[in-house]
């Protein structure tokens, strides 16, 4: 793919069923807090959350821009070879290792995973990447788990969790292949 070729993105709606679900939960919670705790508490929470939103917004924007730049700068052939549908078991392992060493929170990881899918990573690799970041991410281990649980607990948890991203990635590949075969036979 030449660098000037536009990437084909899946069309997205600004307001979909997940947005509607969140909006209903927010409205219901707001009504309950207002009725139970009064206007002062409601406004305190509202202003606090607006401040949080303003604080997070630049981070979300930066993460989306990073993911967009990664999608443009990363050679498609490299992504296809290492974590594409034909990468085999090694592609799942590579995606698992990448998820384990990637720093950042979901604001960073999910746009990067989406960018990799956009430029050729398959669903299984993306799921292995996200699952390994969630279960094995080094930042979480160092900052949260070791101080709270200690070394022995963390070692056992990591040993037990290590195969899970690989299993998730392989299952995703099998499921996508099954769905594609069914669609082709129809």
FIKEVO-352590 format. One record per residue (C-alpha): residue number from 1; x, y, z; residue in three letters. Coordinates in pm, 1 decimal. Last residue first. Layout:
N
PAKE;guza;east;north;up;mivo
PAKE;NUM;X;Y;Z;ALA
...
//
This chain:
186
PAKE;guza;east;north;up;mivo
PAKE;186;-2457.6;-1934.0;207.3;UNK
PAKE;185;-2140.7;-2144.5;194.4;UNK
PAKE;184;-1914.3;-1838.3;190.3;UNK
PAKE;183;-2080.5;-1691.5;498.8;UNK
PAKE;182;-2046.1;-2019.9;686.9;UNK
PAKE;181;-1675.8;-2047.0;594.7;UNK
PAKE;180;-1617.1;-1687.6;712.2;UNK
PAKE;179;-1789.4;-1757.5;1043.7;UNK
PAKE;178;-1576.2;-2068.5;1103.1;UNK
PAKE;177;-1254.7;-1885.5;1011.1;UNK
PAKE;176;-1346.8;-1598.1;1246.7;UNK
PAKE;175;-1418.8;-1847.9;1526.4;UNK
PAKE;174;-1092.3;-2033.3;1474.7;UNK
PAKE;173;-893.1;-1710.2;1470.9;UNK
PAKE;172;-1067.9;-1590.0;1786.3;UNK
PAKE;171;-1000.6;-1922.5;1959.4;UNK
PAKE;170;-631.4;-1893.3;1871.0;UNK
PAKE;169;-611.8;-1539.8;2006.5;UNK
PAKE;168;-797.1;-1628.9;2327.9;UNK
PAKE;167;-575.6;-1935.1;2383.8;UNK
PAKE;166;-262.5;-1726.6;2334.3;UNK
PAKE;165;-395.0;-1454.3;2565.0;UNK
PAKE;164;-476.9;-1720.7;2829.0;UNK
PAKE;163;-147.5;-1912.4;2823.4;UNK
PAKE;162;33.0;-1671.1;3054.7;UNK
PAKE;161;-249.0;-1622.9;3309.8;UNK
PAKE;160;-153.5;-1913.0;3540.6;UNK
PAKE;159;215.8;-1823.2;3537.8;UNK
PAKE;158;130.2;-1455.5;3583.5;UNK
PAKE;157;-96.0;-1521.8;3880.6;UNK
PAKE;156;160.9;-1752.0;4040.7;UNK
PAKE;155;437.6;-1491.9;4004.4;UNK
PAKE;154;211.7;-1214.7;4133.7;UNK
PAKE;153;112.4;-1412.0;4446.1;UNK
PAKE;152;475.4;-1494.2;4525.4;UNK
PAKE;151;596.8;-1139.7;4467.7;UNK
PAKE;150;368.8;-941.1;4691.9;UNK
PAKE;149;-3.5;-872.7;4676.3;UNK
PAKE;148;-54.5;-497.4;4706.6;UNK
PAKE;147;287.6;-357.4;4616.4;UNK
PAKE;146;353.5;-626.1;4353.2;UNK
PAKE;145;8.1;-597.5;4194.6;UNK
PAKE;144;-36.5;-227.4;4142.0;UNK
PAKE;143;262.3;-40.5;3999.9;UNK
PAKE;142;493.0;-321.9;3890.2;UNK
PAKE;141;231.1;-571.7;3774.0;UNK
PAKE;140;9.2;-312.1;3610.6;UNK
PAKE;139;304.6;-165.6;3424.3;UNK
PAKE;138;421.3;-511.0;3311.5;UNK
PAKE;137;102.9;-594.6;3127.1;UNK
PAKE;136;18.4;-963.0;3176.3;UNK
PAKE;135;-359.1;-987.9;3204.5;UNK
PAKE;134;-491.4;-675.8;3031.0;UNK
PAKE;133;-197.3;-623.8;2794.2;UNK
PAKE;132;-205.6;-997.0;2719.7;UNK
PAKE;131;-577.1;-982.2;2641.9;UNK
PAKE;130;-539.3;-675.5;2419.2;UNK
PAKE;129;-255.2;-827.1;2215.0;UNK
PAKE;128;-410.1;-1176.6;2198.9;UNK
PAKE;127;-735.9;-1018.5;2078.6;UNK
PAKE;126;-551.7;-818.3;1813.3;UNK
PAKE;125;-359.5;-1128.1;1702.1;UNK
PAKE;124;-678.4;-1332.0;1671.4;UNK
PAKE;123;-859.3;-1055.1;1483.4;UNK
PAKE;122;-591.8;-1031.6;1216.2;UNK
PAKE;121;-332.6;-761.9;1187.4;UNK
PAKE;120;-352.2;-592.3;846.6;UNK
PAKE;119;-334.9;-215.0;854.2;UNK
PAKE;118;-675.1;-153.9;1013.0;UNK
PAKE;117;-622.8;-432.4;1265.3;UNK
PAKE;116;-301.0;-262.4;1376.2;UNK
PAKE;115;-478.9;72.0;1404.9;UNK
PAKE;114;-753.8;-83.7;1617.5;UNK
PAKE;113;-491.0;-228.9;1852.4;UNK
PAKE;112;-324.9;114.2;1877.7;UNK
PAKE;111;-660.1;282.0;1945.2;UNK
PAKE;110;-733.5;23.1;2217.9;UNK
PAKE;109;-393.5;47.2;2386.6;UNK
PAKE;108;-363.6;421.9;2441.1;UNK
PAKE;107;-689.5;514.7;2615.3;UNK
PAKE;106;-691.3;162.2;2757.0;UNK
PAKE;105;-389.4;248.6;2967.9;UNK
PAKE;104;-26.5;283.3;2886.0;UNK
PAKE;103;281.0;69.3;2846.2;UNK
PAKE;102;318.5;-202.2;2584.6;UNK
PAKE;101;540.4;-488.2;2708.2;UNK
PAKE;100;276.7;-756.5;2761.9;UNK
PAKE;99;69.1;-655.3;2461.6;UNK
PAKE;98;371.9;-688.8;2234.4;UNK
PAKE;97;451.8;-1032.7;2380.7;UNK
PAKE;96;97.2;-1154.1;2313.6;UNK
PAKE;95;100.8;-1010.2;1960.9;UNK
PAKE;94;430.3;-1189.3;1891.0;UNK
PAKE;93;294.9;-1518.1;2031.6;UNK
PAKE;92;-23.9;-1490.1;1823.4;UNK
PAKE;91;182.4;-1419.6;1512.1;UNK
PAKE;90;408.2;-1717.6;1588.8;UNK
PAKE;89;103.1;-1946.1;1590.4;UNK
PAKE;88;31.2;-1864.9;1228.4;UNK
PAKE;87;133.5;-1544.3;1055.5;UNK
PAKE;86;-115.3;-1602.8;771.0;UNK
PAKE;85;-393.8;-1394.3;927.5;UNK
PAKE;84;-155.6;-1107.3;993.9;UNK
PAKE;83;64.0;-1064.5;1300.1;UNK
PAKE;82;425.5;-1077.1;1173.9;UNK
PAKE;81;393.0;-1097.2;794.4;UNK
PAKE;80;79.1;-884.5;765.3;UNK
PAKE;79;222.1;-620.3;1000.5;UNK
PAKE;78;550.6;-609.3;808.9;UNK
PAKE;77;372.3;-588.9;473.6;UNK
PAKE;76;155.0;-301.7;597.4;UNK
PAKE;75;461.5;-92.3;679.5;UNK
PAKE;74;395.5;99.3;1002.2;UNK
PAKE;73;390.1;473.2;932.6;UNK
PAKE;72;23.3;518.7;837.5;UNK
PAKE;71;-135.1;297.3;1102.1;UNK
PAKE;70;117.9;415.4;1359.4;UNK
PAKE;69;24.8;775.8;1277.4;UNK
PAKE;68;-343.1;699.4;1329.6;UNK
PAKE;67;-269.7;519.1;1657.2;UNK
PAKE;66;-60.6;812.0;1779.2;UNK
PAKE;65;-340.1;1052.1;1680.5;UNK
PAKE;64;-598.0;844.7;1866.6;UNK
PAKE;63;-374.4;831.9;2173.5;UNK
PAKE;62;-313.8;1208.3;2161.8;UNK
PAKE;61;-687.3;1281.5;2134.5;UNK
PAKE;60;-764.1;1048.8;2423.8;UNK
PAKE;59;-492.6;1213.1;2633.9;UNK
PAKE;58;-617.5;1561.5;2543.7;UNK
PAKE;57;-972.3;1461.8;2652.3;UNK
PAKE;56;-872.7;1308.8;2986.0;UNK
PAKE;55;-832.9;1632.5;3184.9;UNK
PAKE;54;-1142.8;1794.5;3032.1;UNK
PAKE;53;-1342.3;1480.8;3112.8;UNK
PAKE;52;-1209.8;1478.6;3470.0;UNK
PAKE;51;-1310.5;1844.7;3511.2;UNK
PAKE;50;-1658.6;1762.6;3375.9;UNK
PAKE;49;-1673.0;1472.2;3621.3;UNK
PAKE;48;-1593.0;1695.7;3917.7;UNK
PAKE;47;-1845.9;1953.1;3799.6;UNK
PAKE;46;-2121.2;1688.5;3779.5;UNK
PAKE;45;-2030.2;1526.4;4110.9;UNK
PAKE;44;-2042.3;1858.4;4296.7;UNK
PAKE;43;-2361.1;1953.9;4108.9;UNK
PAKE;42;-2538.9;1636.0;4224.4;UNK
PAKE;41;-2412.6;1682.6;4580.1;UNK
PAKE;40;-2552.6;2037.8;4592.3;UNK
PAKE;39;-2880.0;1941.8;4419.9;UNK
PAKE;38;-2985.4;1677.6;4665.7;UNK
PAKE;37;-2851.2;1345.0;4793.4;UNK
PAKE;36;-3133.4;1096.9;4719.5;UNK
PAKE;35;-3327.4;1276.8;4447.2;UNK
PAKE;34;-3023.5;1420.9;4269.2;UNK
PAKE;33;-2822.3;1100.8;4311.2;UNK
PAKE;32;-3107.1;886.5;4173.2;UNK
PAKE;31;-3172.0;1121.3;3881.4;UNK
PAKE;30;-2802.9;1133.4;3791.9;UNK
PAKE;29;-2772.4;754.9;3809.9;UNK
PAKE;28;-3070.3;709.1;3575.6;UNK
PAKE;27;-2935.0;967.8;3331.8;UNK
PAKE;26;-2586.1;815.5;3334.0;UNK
PAKE;25;-2718.9;460.7;3286.0;UNK
PAKE;24;-2944.4;576.7;2999.4;UNK
PAKE;23;-2654.8;761.8;2833.4;UNK
PAKE;22;-2428.9;457.9;2871.6;UNK
PAKE;21;-2684.3;233.4;2703.5;UNK
PAKE;20;-2739.1;488.3;2424.3;UNK
PAKE;19;-2365.2;513.9;2362.6;UNK
PAKE;18;-2344.3;133.5;2345.1;UNK
PAKE;17;-2643.2;122.4;2106.0;UNK
PAKE;16;-2493.1;380.8;1869.4;UNK
PAKE;15;-2436.0;755.9;1870.1;UNK
PAKE;14;-2149.7;892.7;1661.9;UNK
PAKE;13;-2195.6;611.8;1413.2;UNK
PAKE;12;-1893.9;441.1;1271.4;UNK
PAKE;11;-1796.0;345.6;919.1;UNK
PAKE;10;-1513.5;88.9;909.6;UNK
PAKE;9;-1197.2;259.7;800.6;UNK
PAKE;8;-1031.1;225.7;464.2;UNK
PAKE;7;-683.3;370.2;486.7;UNK
PAKE;6;-606.3;639.3;233.5;UNK
PAKE;5;-326.3;571.4;-13.2;UNK
PAKE;4;-45.0;825.8;22.4;UNK
PAKE;3;192.7;580.3;186.0;UNK
PAKE;2;156.5;331.7;-100.3;UNK
PAKE;1;0.0;0.0;0.0;UNK
//
